[in-house]
Amino acid sequence: MADRNDKIELDTDEARAGTTPGMTRYILGFSLVLVVVVFFILFNYL
């Protein structure tokens, strides 16, 4: 039986238990552009 103080070492893929498809950067970029456009419209036309 393992002791509670034993170290568990996992590599990056095992620790994450999933994949990162890379869509996050596109979503963040699109959201940033959208927010800038909305603020531009609000401050210039209202």
Secondary structure, 3 states (H helix, E strand, C coil): CCCCCCCCCCCHHHHHCCCCCCHHHHHHHHHHHHHHHHHHHHHHHC
